[in-house]
Amino acid sequence: MRKTSLGFRLLRLVALIALASSAGVATVAAAQNAAAPVHMIVTVEPRSGNQVPVIHREDVLVYQGKDRLPVVGWTAFQGENAGLELYLLIDDSLSPSFGNQINELRSFVAQQPASTAIGVAYMRNGAAEIVQKPTSDHAAAAKSIRLPQAVVGGSPYESLLDLMKNWPTGAMRREVLLISDGIEPFGPAESSNPFVQEALTAAQRAGIPVSTIYAPAAGHWGHTWWRINWGLTYLSQVADESGGEAYGTAGINPVSFAPYLRNMSQRLQHQYDLSFVPKPQETSGMQAVRTTTEVPRVDLVAASRVYVPASQ
């Protein structure tokens, strides 16, 4: 009996050592396969009124599918982290009525904090013609805003893509305020228009929220509802799915941009750098995520997809 008991204890000890060893290997393997944290810009938006509550890291919930992801960072873009590069990307095919909003745009630029560098570019024939690179000289940026030249042709989404491709990545957050009729002339009139999707994916991958303002085109496209309707849809889609805001989606020539620009300024003051750990991926690619909070009467506005590198 003693020999049997001793043998049983030895076998049990060996089994425990093997189990611990396999658990250790599994832990090392999991650590090696762990995904690197992903960053994205999140805007805190009250559902009513102008009072924006303070949101803490423990209030933020991020999901990939049905799986809740670990939130490892939540830093307000304030103080030493307030740096921002903001491009005004203006469609060169807009109606001359845009001239009524130029002074409002110039005032918006002048009112931005010193931590914001403003750039100005015009959409023309599928390219972004940069007339002012991002600068903290807000007077120079404001002066560079001009009347559109009624140049018809090109996709605003090709121009947006061109701007992002030629925009150097730095330490500061980057955002775009795109002013256009949103009409995409080349691809099919459907929600999966490839030109729109390519620009949207590029914005999501680069972590650049794109806010949009509808303004009518010069000529026929400025009063054909079929094209205007799809243009509004694309502007709203790009803004919503990149983490921005769409303004003027009623499709009416706005009398004033001032209410939109005031809201834009407020949004920029209530943004956070969110970092979370996604599920490990065998291949790099875009992954759908959902960002939310249980804090009442507030929304967290962020991109609907992020780029997740393959796990090492």
Summary of the structure (lengths in Angstrom):
residues: 312
radius of gyration: 24.7
end to end distance: 51.8
largest distance: 101.2
contacts: 976
relative contact order: 0.21
helix: 37%
strand: 28%
